[in-house]
Amino acid sequence: MNAAYPIEQLATGTVPGPQLAFARKARELLPDGGDFAREATRDGLLILGRTEADLAEPRRLLRDAFGAGVRFSTPGVRLLYADGWQQPIMGFRVVAAPADVRPIEACLARRAAEISDVEVRPDSGVIRGQAPLATLLGYPRALRRLSGGTAHATLWLSHYRPLWSYSSETMACYPG
């Protein structure tokens, strides 16, 4: 598991036959490097990204090549196992019009974001913080809806946080 790519999406062929053959062909169509990685598996082509936006270019390239002959799973979060399961935590910075700051801040709070800083100036507002990647899936679409397409979010992998912590006193696990 490559910890640098905490989000994944599976591309599969719609034509009957082995998915591994489709995956190998699809892998060759995508360039090396960049903000994504790809891996041919027996279930299809696994596309790995740093953020949800990183999956857009490989999807576009595969749609251009295969048209209706390709389908994509819903993006999923990749957990890391290191002394227990850990989830990716994303840092974020959202720049928006001042009137949009409060609704965007409320949306982030509903997504379990820890907001560290909100700065509102006459011409723009900036919200900074971090949130679990799992709660941010679909956020770019929500941000476009909330701001009429004018706000911009920058996301990055900040760190991994344990999903559960163990208490030796109670001998129980608790959410991280």
Protein Blocks (a to p, Z undefined) as FASTA:
>chain_A
ZZklmbccddddfbgcdfklmmmmmmmmpcgehjbdcdddfkbccdddfbfklmmmmmmm
mmmmnmmmbccdddddddddeeiaadddddddddddfklmmmmmmmmmmnopacfbdcdd
fkbccddddddfklmgoklmmmmmmnnomaccddddfbdcdfbdcdfklopacdZZ
